[in-house]
Amino acid sequence: MAKDLEIRCPDCGSRLRVDPRTGEIVAHGPGAKPADLGEAARQHQELRAGKEDAFRSALAAERDRKEELDSLFRKAADKARKDDSEAKPDRPLDDRWR
C-alpha cells in the first residue's frame, strides 16, 4: 500500500494528506509554524539554499546537454557530407527513391 502524500496548500499554507491512488484528501490541518522569528529565518535560508543548489545543478545539466547535442550535430553533419560525396548515382537521371 502506498503512503499518503503530504502537500502544503499554496494559498493558506495548511497541510493536506492525499491518497495517491484515489487523489482524495485524507486529512487536513494547519501547517507547522516555526517557534520564533529566528527559526523562520533559518528555515527560509535553508529553503533558498536548496532552491539555488537545484537551479545550479539544472543549469549545469543543460550546459552539458548543449555540448552533447552540438557534438552529435557535428558528427551527423560530417557523416552526411561524407555519405553525400560517396553516394553519387552512376546515372544522374535515375530515380534513386524507387
MOPAC internal coordinates of N, CA, C and O (Angstrom, degrees):
PM7 1SCF
backbone

  N    0.0000 0     0.00 0     0.00 0    0    0    0
  C    1.4465 1     0.00 0     0.00 0    1    0    0
  C    1.5257 1   108.93 1     0.00 0    2    1    0
  O    1.2310 1   120.57 1   -43.88 1    3    2    1
  N    1.2978 1   116.52 1   136.12 1    3    2    1
  C    1.4599 1   122.28 1  -177.53 1    5    3    2
  C    1.5264 1   110.79 1   -77.59 1    6    5    3
  O    1.2310 1   121.33 1   -32.62 1    7    6    5
  N    1.3193 1   115.07 1   147.38 1    7    6    5
  C    1.4605 1   120.04 1   176.95 1    9    7    6
  C    1.5178 1   109.69 1   -74.09 1   10    9    7
  O    1.2310 1   121.54 1   -26.75 1   11   10    9
  N    1.3156 1   114.65 1   153.25 1   11   10    9
  C    1.4607 1   119.74 1   175.33 1   13   11   10
  C    1.5269 1   109.11 1   -70.85 1   14   13   11
  O    1.2310 1   121.33 1   -33.06 1   15   14   13
  N    1.3149 1   115.06 1   146.94 1   15   14   13
  C    1.4568 1   121.05 1   177.21 1   17   15   14
  C    1.5175 1   109.01 1   -90.27 1   18   17   15
  O    1.2310 1   120.54 1   -44.62 1   19   18   17
  N    1.3247 1   116.58 1   135.38 1   19   18   17
  C    1.4585 1   120.21 1   175.78 1   21   19   18
  C    1.5173 1   107.97 1  -103.83 1   22   21   19
  O    1.2310 1   121.09 1   -57.28 1   23   22   21
  N    1.3207 1   115.53 1   122.72 1   23   22   21
  C    1.4569 1   122.54 1  -175.93 1   25   23   22
  C    1.5181 1   108.76 1  -127.10 1   26   25   23
  O    1.2310 1   121.05 1   -36.69 1   27   26   25
  N    1.3198 1   115.59 1   143.31 1   27   26   25
  C    1.4626 1   120.54 1   176.25 1   29   27   26
  C    1.5233 1   108.23 1   -98.79 1   30   29   27
  O    1.2310 1   120.44 1   -49.52 1   31   30   29
  N    1.3204 1   116.76 1   130.48 1   31   30   29
  C    1.4566 1   121.96 1   179.68 1   33   31   30
  C    1.5285 1   108.94 1   -69.12 1   34   33   31
  O    1.2310 1   119.91 1   -52.60 1   35   34   33
  N    1.3446 1   117.77 1   127.40 1   35   34   33
  C    1.4601 1   119.42 1  -178.54 1   37   35   34
  C    1.5277 1   113.09 1   -70.56 1   38   37   35
  O    1.2310 1   119.68 1   158.03 1   39   38   37
  N    1.3304 1   118.22 1   -21.97 1   39   38   37
  C    1.4635 1   120.55 1  -179.09 1   41   39   38
  C    1.5236 1   112.54 1   -82.70 1   42   41   39
  O    1.2310 1   120.96 1   124.09 1   43   42   41
  N    1.3235 1   115.76 1   -55.91 1   43   42   41
  C    1.4655 1   118.25 1  -173.07 1   45   43   42
  C    1.5211 1   113.71 1  -105.27 1   46   45   43
  O    1.2310 1   120.08 1   169.16 1   47   46   45
  N    1.3373 1   117.46 1   -10.84 1   47   46   45
  C    1.4569 1   120.22 1   178.76 1   49   47   46
  C    1.5174 1   114.02 1    81.66 1   50   49   47
  O    1.2310 1   119.35 1  -175.61 1   51   50   49
  N    1.3311 1   118.84 1     4.39 1   51   50   49
  C    1.4563 1   120.08 1   179.40 1   53   51   50
  C    1.5255 1   110.20 1   -73.70 1   54   53   51
  O    1.2310 1   121.06 1   -21.33 1   55   54   53
  N    1.3186 1   115.58 1   158.67 1   55   54   53
  C    1.4561 1   122.16 1  -178.63 1   57   55   54
  C    1.5255 1   109.21 1   -95.19 1   58   57   55
  O    1.2310 1   120.73 1   -48.54 1   59   58   57
  N    1.3342 1   116.20 1   131.46 1   59   58   57
  C    1.4583 1   122.07 1   179.81 1   61   59   58
  C    1.5205 1   108.77 1  -118.70 1   62   61   59
  O    1.2310 1   120.26 1   -43.70 1   63   62   61
  N    1.3328 1   117.11 1   136.30 1   63   62   61
  C    1.4611 1   121.34 1   171.19 1   65   63   62
  C    1.5131 1   107.48 1  -106.62 1   66   65   63
  O    1.2310 1   120.62 1   -55.85 1   67   66   65
  N    1.3415 1   116.42 1   124.15 1   67   66   65
  C    1.4560 1   121.72 1  -173.94 1   69   67   66
  C    1.5287 1   109.27 1  -120.36 1   70   69   67
  O    1.2310 1   121.01 1   -43.66 1   71   70   69
  N    1.3382 1   115.67 1   136.34 1   71   70   69
  C    1.4585 1   121.34 1   175.40 1   73   71   70
  C    1.5293 1   107.58 1   -77.35 1   74   73   71
  O    1.2310 1   119.14 1   -60.10 1   75   74   73
  N    1.3532 1   119.24 1   119.90 1   75   74   73
  C    1.4579 1   120.47 1  -175.51 1   77   75   74
  C    1.5350 1   113.88 1   -67.63 1   78   77   75
  O    1.2310 1   120.03 1   153.84 1   79   78   77
  N    1.3253 1   117.54 1   -26.16 1   79   78   77
  C    1.4648 1   119.57 1  -179.38 1   81   79   78
  C    1.5211 1   112.00 1   -75.35 1   82   81   79
  O    1.2310 1   120.10 1   135.55 1   83   82   81
  N    1.3175 1   117.42 1   -44.45 1   83   82   81
  C    1.4577 1   120.47 1  -175.07 1   85   83   82
  C    1.5204 1   112.95 1   -99.51 1   86   85   83
  O    1.2310 1   119.99 1   156.68 1   87   86   85
  N    1.3291 1   117.62 1   -23.32 1   87   86   85
  C    1.4493 1   121.09 1  -177.69 1   89   87   86
  C    1.5240 1   112.84 1    81.83 1   90   89   87
  O    1.2310 1   120.18 1  -172.11 1   91   90   89
  N    1.3196 1   117.26 1     7.89 1   91   90   89
  C    1.4662 1   121.01 1  -179.60 1   93   91   90
  C    1.5209 1   110.51 1   -84.86 1   94   93   91
  O    1.2310 1   121.17 1   -30.72 1   95   94   93
  N    1.3147 1   115.37 1   149.28 1   95   94   93
  C    1.4627 1   121.70 1   176.51 1   97   95   94
  C    1.5177 1   107.75 1   -79.37 1   98   97   95
  O    1.2310 1   120.91 1   -58.65 1   99   98   97
  N    1.3373 1   115.86 1   121.35 1   99   98   97
  C    1.4532 1   122.03 1  -178.40 1  101   99   98
  C    1.5261 1   110.26 1   -87.31 1  102  101   99
  O    1.2310 1   120.44 1   137.56 1  103  102  101
  N    1.3180 1   116.77 1   -42.44 1  103  102  101
  C    1.4631 1   121.11 1  -179.10 1  105  103  102
  C    1.5229 1   108.59 1  -150.97 1  106  105  103
  O    1.2310 1   121.72 1   -23.42 1  107  106  105
  N    1.3149 1   114.32 1   156.58 1  107  106  105
  C    1.4546 1   119.38 1   175.61 1  109  107  106
  C    1.5205 1   108.47 1  -147.26 1  110  109  107
  O    1.2310 1   121.14 1   -23.49 1  111  110  109
  N    1.2959 1   115.43 1   156.51 1  111  110  109
  C    1.4480 1   119.92 1  -179.53 1  113  111  110
  C    1.5106 1   110.40 1  -176.72 1  114  113  111
  O    1.2310 1   120.70 1    -3.87 1  115  114  113
  N    1.3123 1   116.26 1   176.13 1  115  114  113
  C    1.4595 1   119.07 1  -179.59 1  117  115  114
  C    1.5276 1   110.82 1   -67.13 1  118  117  115
  O    1.2310 1   120.99 1   -33.89 1  119  118  117
  N    1.3049 1   115.72 1   146.11 1  119  118  117
  C    1.4574 1   120.91 1   178.58 1  121  119  118
  C    1.5117 1   110.86 1   -72.86 1  122  121  119
  O    1.2310 1   120.94 1   -18.82 1  123  122  121
  N    1.3107 1   115.81 1   161.18 1  123  122  121
  C    1.4595 1   120.33 1   178.62 1  125  123  122
  C    1.5228 1   108.84 1   -70.88 1  126  125  123
  O    1.2310 1   120.93 1   -52.58 1  127  126  125
  N    1.3251 1   115.83 1   127.42 1  127  126  125
  C    1.4593 1   120.64 1  -179.91 1  129  127  126
  C    1.5242 1   109.26 1  -103.52 1  130  129  127
  O    1.2310 1   120.10 1   -35.74 1  131  130  129
  N    1.3210 1   117.41 1   144.26 1  131  130  129
  C    1.4623 1   119.81 1   178.63 1  133  131  130
  C    1.5333 1   110.78 1   -66.46 1  134  133  131
  O    1.2310 1   121.46 1   -27.23 1  135  134  133
  N    1.3311 1   114.80 1   152.77 1  135  134  133
  C    1.4602 1   120.73 1  -176.99 1  137  135  134
  C    1.5351 1   111.90 1   -68.37 1  138  137  135
  O    1.2310 1   120.07 1   139.20 1  139  138  137
  N    1.3165 1   117.47 1   -40.80 1  139  138  137
  C    1.4567 1   120.15 1  -179.20 1  141  139  138
  C    1.5389 1   109.60 1  -147.25 1  142  141  139
  O    1.2310 1   120.94 1    -0.48 1  143  142  141
  N    1.3048 1   115.81 1   179.52 1  143  142  141
  C    1.4589 1   120.86 1  -176.51 1  145  143  142
  C    1.5298 1   111.62 1   -66.36 1  146  145  143
  O    1.2310 1   119.67 1   144.33 1  147  146  145
  N    1.3097 1   118.23 1   -35.67 1  147  146  145
  C    1.4641 1   121.82 1   178.14 1  149  147  146
  C    1.5247 1   111.66 1   -62.50 1  150  149  147
  O    1.2310 1   121.15 1   137.96 1  151  150  149
  N    1.3284 1   115.41 1   -42.04 1  151  150  149
  C    1.4657 1   120.93 1   177.27 1  153  151  150
  C    1.5236 1   110.61 1   -64.25 1  154  153  151
  O    1.2310 1   120.03 1   139.32 1  155  154  153
  N    1.3154 1   117.55 1   -40.68 1  155  154  153
  C    1.4646 1   121.48 1   178.80 1  157  155  154
  C    1.5299 1   110.33 1   -64.15 1  158  157  155
  O    1.2310 1   120.41 1   138.81 1  159  158  157
  N    1.3329 1   116.82 1   -41.19 1  159  158  157
  C    1.4622 1   120.43 1   178.85 1  161  159  158
  C    1.5279 1   110.81 1   -64.84 1  162  161  159
  O    1.2310 1   120.29 1   139.30 1  163  162  161
  N    1.3299 1   117.04 1   -40.70 1  163  162  161
  C    1.4598 1   121.04 1   178.46 1  165  163  162
  C    1.5268 1   110.79 1   -63.68 1  166  165  163
  O    1.2310 1   120.10 1   136.08 1  167  166  165
  N    1.3344 1   117.41 1   -43.92 1  167  166  165
  C    1.4631 1   121.34 1   178.28 1  169  167  166
  C    1.5322 1   110.47 1   -62.07 1  170  169  167
  O    1.2310 1   120.95 1   139.60 1  171  170  169
  N    1.3197 1   115.80 1   -40.40 1  171  170  169
  C    1.4576 1   120.01 1   179.74 1  173  171  170
  C    1.5342 1   110.58 1   -64.51 1  174  173  171
  O    1.2310 1   120.08 1   136.71 1  175  174  173
  N    1.3331 1   117.46 1   -43.29 1  175  174  173
  C    1.4686 1   121.07 1   179.03 1  177  175  174
  C    1.5283 1   111.11 1   -63.79 1  178  177  175
  O    1.2310 1   120.06 1   139.63 1  179  178  177
  N    1.3430 1   117.49 1   -40.37 1  179  178  177
  C    1.4630 1   120.88 1   178.06 1  181  179  178
  C    1.5239 1   110.88 1   -64.13 1  182  181  179
  O    1.2310 1   120.75 1   137.15 1  183  182  181
  N    1.3176 1   116.17 1   -42.85 1  183  182  181
  C    1.4586 1   120.68 1   179.21 1  185  183  182
  C    1.5290 1   110.53 1   -63.97 1  186  185  183
  O    1.2310 1   120.69 1   136.27 1  187  186  185
  N    1.3262 1   116.28 1   -43.73 1  187  186  185
  C    1.4577 1   121.07 1   179.73 1  189  187  186
  C    1.5287 1   111.12 1   -64.30 1  190  189  187
  O    1.2310 1   120.28 1   137.22 1  191  190  189
  N    1.3289 1   117.07 1   -42.78 1  191  190  189
  C    1.4666 1   120.88 1   178.92 1  193  191  190
  C    1.5224 1   110.45 1   -63.47 1  194  193  191
  O    1.2310 1   120.02 1   139.90 1  195  194  193
  N    1.3108 1   117.56 1   -40.10 1  195  194  193
  C    1.4606 1   121.10 1   178.23 1  197  195  194
  C    1.5191 1   111.65 1   -63.68 1  198  197  195
  O    1.2310 1   120.37 1   139.38 1  199  198  197
  N    1.3255 1   116.89 1   -40.62 1  199  198  197
  C    1.4624 1   120.34 1   178.87 1  201  199  198
  C    1.5247 1   110.99 1   -67.89 1  202  201  199
  O    1.2310 1   120.19 1   140.67 1  203  202  201
  N    1.3305 1   117.23 1   -39.33 1  203  202  201
  C    1.4615 1   120.65 1   178.86 1  205  203  202
  C    1.5279 1   110.87 1   -65.45 1  206  205  203
  O    1.2310 1   120.38 1   140.05 1  207  206  205
  N    1.3394 1   116.88 1   -39.95 1  207  206  205
  C    1.4595 1   120.18 1   177.54 1  209  207  206
  C    1.5283 1   110.59 1   -64.10 1  210  209  207
  O    1.2310 1   120.39 1   137.22 1  211  210  209
  N    1.3204 1   116.86 1   -42.78 1  211  210  209
  C    1.4628 1   120.75 1   179.39 1  213  211  210
  C    1.5282 1   110.26 1   -63.74 1  214  213  211
  O    1.2310 1   120.29 1   140.41 1  215  214  213
  N    1.3255 1   117.06 1   -39.59 1  215  214  213
  C    1.4589 1   120.36 1   178.69 1  217  215  214
  C    1.5201 1   111.00 1   -65.07 1  218  217  215
  O    1.2310 1   120.52 1   134.88 1  219  218  217
  N    1.3463 1   116.61 1   -45.12 1  219  218  217
  C    1.4603 1   119.77 1   179.78 1  221  219  218
  C    1.5212 1   111.80 1   -61.64 1  222  221  219
  O    1.2310 1   120.27 1   138.04 1  223  222  221
  N    1.3223 1   117.10 1   -41.96 1  223  222  221
  C    1.4647 1   119.16 1  -179.98 1  225  223  222
  C    1.5222 1   111.12 1   -68.39 1  226  225  223
  O    1.2310 1   119.54 1   142.37 1  227  226  225
  N    1.3317 1   118.48 1   -37.63 1  227  226  225
  C    1.4635 1   121.00 1   177.13 1  229  227  226
  C    1.5225 1   110.66 1   -66.56 1  230  229  227
  O    1.2310 1   120.04 1   141.37 1  231  230  229
  N    1.3217 1   117.52 1   -38.63 1  231  230  229
  C    1.4574 1   121.39 1   178.44 1  233  231  230
  C    1.5307 1   110.65 1   -65.21 1  234  233  231
  O    1.2310 1   120.28 1   137.16 1  235  234  233
  N    1.3210 1   117.08 1   -42.84 1  235  234  233
  C    1.4688 1   120.81 1   177.79 1  237  235  234
  C    1.5248 1   110.67 1   -63.73 1  238  237  235
  O    1.2310 1   120.33 1   140.32 1  239  238  237
  N    1.3264 1   116.98 1   -39.68 1  239  238  237
  C    1.4666 1   120.46 1   178.51 1  241  239  238
  C    1.5275 1   110.83 1   -63.83 1  242  241  239
  O    1.2310 1   120.09 1   140.25 1  243  242  241
  N    1.3203 1   117.42 1   -39.75 1  243  242  241
  C    1.4645 1   120.64 1   178.28 1  245  243  242
  C    1.5254 1   111.45 1   -67.09 1  246  245  243
  O    1.2310 1   120.37 1   141.57 1  247  246  245
  N    1.3246 1   116.90 1   -38.43 1  247  246  245
  C    1.4725 1   119.62 1   177.12 1  249  247  246
  C    1.5199 1   110.50 1   -63.33 1  250  249  247
  O    1.2310 1   120.90 1   135.94 1  251  250  249
  N    1.3421 1   115.89 1   -44.06 1  251  250  249
  C    1.4609 1   120.09 1   177.90 1  253  251  250
  C    1.5216 1   110.42 1   -62.75 1  254  253  251
  O    1.2310 1   120.48 1   139.86 1  255  254  253
  N    1.3068 1   116.68 1   -40.14 1  255  254  253
  C    1.4604 1   120.67 1  -179.93 1  257  255  254
  C    1.5318 1   110.32 1   -65.09 1  258  257  255
  O    1.2310 1   120.38 1   140.97 1  259  258  257
  N    1.3382 1   116.88 1   -39.03 1  259  258  257
  C    1.4639 1   120.56 1   178.17 1  261  259  258
  C    1.5169 1   110.18 1   -61.44 1  262  261  259
  O    1.2310 1   120.28 1   134.07 1  263  262  261
  N    1.3307 1   117.06 1   -45.93 1  263  262  261
  C    1.4592 1   120.67 1   179.24 1  265  263  262
  C    1.5212 1   111.11 1   -62.53 1  266  265  263
  O    1.2310 1   120.69 1   139.62 1  267  266  265
  N    1.3187 1   116.29 1   -40.38 1  267  266  265
  C    1.4618 1   120.83 1   179.55 1  269  267  266
  C    1.5322 1   110.70 1   -64.42 1  270  269  267
  O    1.2310 1   120.28 1   136.03 1  271  270  269
  N    1.3212 1   117.07 1   -43.97 1  271  270  269
  C    1.4629 1   120.38 1   179.39 1  273  271  270
  C    1.5265 1   111.55 1   -67.15 1  274  273  271
  O    1.2310 1   120.01 1   141.38 1  275  274  273
  N    1.3253 1   117.58 1   -38.62 1  275  274  273
  C    1.4677 1   120.41 1   176.48 1  277  275  274
  C    1.5248 1   110.78 1   -61.68 1  278  277  275
  O    1.2310 1   120.50 1   138.02 1  279  278  277
  N    1.3216 1   116.66 1   -41.98 1  279  278  277
  C    1.4566 1   121.24 1   178.63 1  281  279  278
  C    1.5313 1   110.81 1   -63.77 1  282  281  279
  O    1.2310 1   120.20 1   135.01 1  283  282  281
  N    1.3268 1   117.22 1   -44.99 1  283  282  281
  C    1.4635 1   120.66 1   178.53 1  285  283  282
  C    1.5261 1   111.06 1   -62.64 1  286  285  283
  O    1.2310 1   120.32 1   140.70 1  287  286  285
  N    1.3314 1   117.00 1   -39.30 1  287  286  285
  C    1.4595 1   120.34 1   179.31 1  289  287  286
  C    1.5294 1   110.85 1   -64.76 1  290  289  287
  O    1.2310 1   120.44 1   136.15 1  291  290  289
  N    1.3376 1   116.77 1   -43.85 1  291  290  289
  C    1.4625 1   119.88 1   179.01 1  293  291  290
  C    1.5314 1   111.19 1   -61.38 1  294  293  291
  O    1.2310 1   120.57 1   137.33 1  295  294  293
  N    1.3425 1   116.52 1   -42.67 1  295  294  293
  C    1.4645 1   120.11 1   179.12 1  297  295  294
  C    1.5317 1   110.66 1   -63.34 1  298  297  295
  O    1.2310 1   120.20 1   136.63 1  299  298  297
  N    1.3166 1   117.23 1   -43.37 1  299  298  297
  C    1.4630 1   120.75 1  -179.94 1  301  299  298
  C    1.5226 1   111.06 1   -66.35 1  302  301  299
  O    1.2310 1   119.95 1   141.14 1  303  302  301
  N    1.3276 1   117.71 1   -38.86 1  303  302  301
  C    1.4616 1   121.02 1   178.94 1  305  303  302
  C    1.5236 1   110.35 1   -66.29 1  306  305  303
  O    1.2310 1   119.92 1   137.68 1  307  306  305
  N    1.3276 1   117.75 1   -42.32 1  307  306  305
  C    1.4622 1   120.93 1   177.22 1  309  307  306
  C    1.5224 1   110.83 1   -62.73 1  310  309  307
  O    1.2310 1   120.59 1   136.78 1  311  310  309
  N    1.3131 1   116.48 1   -43.22 1  311  310  309
  C    1.4613 1   120.77 1   179.20 1  313  311  310
  C    1.5261 1   110.66 1   -63.90 1  314  313  311
  O    1.2310 1   120.08 1   139.06 1  315  314  313
  N    1.3203 1   117.44 1   -40.94 1  315  314  313
  C    1.4632 1   121.12 1  -179.99 1  317  315  314
  C    1.5238 1   110.59 1   -65.01 1  318  317  315
  O    1.2310 1   120.34 1   138.55 1  319  318  317
  N    1.3311 1   116.95 1   -41.45 1  319  318  317
  C    1.4612 1   119.98 1   177.42 1  321  319  318
  C    1.5200 1   110.96 1   -63.44 1  322  321  319
  O    1.2310 1   120.77 1   136.98 1  323  322  321
  N    1.3250 1   116.13 1   -43.02 1  323  322  321
  C    1.4591 1   121.44 1  -179.43 1  325  323  322
  C    1.5372 1   110.21 1   -65.34 1  326  325  323
  O    1.2310 1   120.18 1   133.03 1  327  326  325
  N    1.3270 1   117.27 1   -46.97 1  327  326  325
  C    1.4574 1   121.84 1  -179.95 1  329  327  326
  C    1.5165 1   111.13 1   -65.43 1  330  329  327
  O    1.2310 1   119.91 1   143.49 1  331  330  329
  N    1.2980 1   117.78 1   -36.51 1  331  330  329
  C    1.4561 1   121.70 1  -178.20 1  333  331  330
  C    1.5221 1   111.09 1   -66.68 1  334  333  331
  O    1.2310 1   120.45 1   141.08 1  335  334  333
  N    1.3305 1   116.74 1   -38.92 1  335  334  333
  C    1.4617 1   119.26 1  -178.35 1  337  335  334
  C    1.5177 1   111.77 1   -73.34 1  338  337  335
  O    1.2310 1   119.60 1   152.13 1  339  338  337
  N    1.3387 1   118.38 1   -27.87 1  339  338  337
  C    1.4528 1   121.81 1  -178.14 1  341  339  338
  C    1.5293 1   113.12 1   -89.55 1  342  341  339
  O    1.2310 1   119.41 1   162.22 1  343  342  341
  N    1.2973 1   118.73 1   -17.78 1  343  342  341
  C    1.4562 1   121.69 1  -170.85 1  345  343  342
  C    1.5232 1   112.82 1  -102.81 1  346  345  343
  O    1.2310 1   119.59 1  -144.72 1  347  346  345
  N    1.2992 1   118.39 1    35.28 1  347  346  345
  C    1.4638 1   120.50 1   178.09 1  349  347  346
  C    1.5308 1   108.36 1   -76.47 1  350  349  347
  O    1.2310 1   119.88 1   -45.99 1  351  350  349
  N    1.3096 1   117.83 1   134.01 1  351  350  349
  C    1.4688 1   119.89 1  -179.34 1  353  351  350
  C    1.5324 1   110.87 1   -71.39 1  354  353  351
  O    1.2310 1   121.03 1   -27.55 1  355  354  353
  N    1.3318 1   115.64 1   152.45 1  355  354  353
  C    1.4630 1   120.57 1   177.90 1  357  355  354
  C    1.5212 1   110.38 1   -64.64 1  358  357  355
  O    1.2310 1   120.97 1   137.54 1  359  358  357
  N    1.3240 1   115.74 1   -42.46 1  359  358  357
  C    1.4547 1   120.24 1   178.27 1  361  359  358
  C    1.5275 1   107.28 1  -116.05 1  362  361  359
  O    1.2310 1   119.08 1   -69.69 1  363  362  361
  N    1.3034 1   119.37 1   110.31 1  363  362  361
  C    1.4669 1   122.44 1  -173.63 1  365  363  362
  C    1.5143 1   114.27 1   -60.36 1  366  365  363
  O    1.2310 1   119.04 1   157.04 1  367  366  365
  N    1.3193 1   119.43 1   -22.96 1  367  366  365
  C    1.4551 1   120.81 1  -178.11 1  369  367  366
  C    1.5158 1   112.97 1   -85.31 1  370  369  367
  O    1.2310 1   120.04 1   174.46 1  371  370  369
  N    1.3301 1   117.54 1    -5.54 1  371  370  369
  C    1.4724 1   120.30 1   177.53 1  373  371  370
  C    1.5170 1   109.55 1   -67.96 1  374  373  371
  O    1.2310 1   121.06 1   -35.30 1  375  374  373
  N    1.3094 1   115.58 1   144.70 1  375  374  373
  C    1.4574 1   120.74 1   176.12 1  377  375  374
  C    1.5224 1   107.56 1   -84.61 1  378  377  375
  O    1.2310 1   120.00 1   -69.97 1  379  378  377
  N    1.3161 1   117.61 1   110.03 1  379  378  377
  C    1.4701 1   120.84 1  -176.60 1  381  379  378
  C    1.5141 1   112.97 1   -76.09 1  382  381  379
  O    1.2310 1   119.28 1   166.42 1  383  382  381
  N    1.2834 1   118.98 1   -13.58 1  383  382  381
  C    1.4557 1   121.20 1  -171.47 1  385  383  382
  C    1.5199 1   113.50 1   -95.30 1  386  385  383
  O    1.2310 1   118.98 1  -175.60 1  387  386  385
  N    1.3065 1   119.54 1     4.40 1  387  386  385
  C    1.4698 1   120.46 1   178.82 1  389  387  386
  C    1.4785 1   111.21 1   -91.68 1  390  389  387
  O    1.2310 1   120.10 1   180.00 1  391  390  389

